[in-house]
Amino acid sequence: MKIALIGASGHAGSEILKEAVDRGLDVTAVVRNKGKLKLDVLTIEKDLFTLTKDDLAPFDVIVDAFNAPAGKETLHQDSIQHLVDLLQGSGKRLIVVGGASSLFLDADRTNRMIDGVAPDAPFYPTAHNMWLGLKDLLDSQDLDWTYLSPAAYFNPNGAKTGEFKLSDDRMIHNHAGKSEVSMGNYAIALVDEIENPQHIQQHFSVVDA
């Protein structure tokens, strides 16, 4: 199994790359600047939006850990749509590092987190456009996709303990009543999903135990 990891030099991407390498998986980093990589791995040095079907042809799984820069939050949705266009009908799998904004807050699935975010909140553009990206996946045809949401607080400095809980598209909390997950634990959950697919064409989430 060959894996392409887009955004492998970012916060979440770096953790996912390390986890995949530690497990001995065949992973190629797709980055704009390979000088930012922390590990010596095979690399495609290219912008996500210039990727072609030929670029992704060698891979079985494409992991999208792209993070849009401030002021260009619409790229969260645009990037997913670009990958959908490239991968539909290919038989390849797309796994997206998602956001928490699309998670439901109630058992009946009537209220998503994004529904309660004020449009003038500083993080609204990112939250809104990540939700729109998920909608593009839900609307896609002939594509094996998986969207993994972190808990509400995606902690870049949290401990990688290997102790976490999975949920569906509804937000859950840990033993302390917090919705939080370390990027290290998130990476474990995502690479577990690569190796043992359980959520094809599904949205699921992870929280520290």
Summary of the structure (lengths in Angstrom):
residues: 209
radius of gyration: 16.0
end to end distance: 30.0
largest distance: 47.1
contacts: 696
relative contact order: 0.16
helix: 33%
strand: 24%
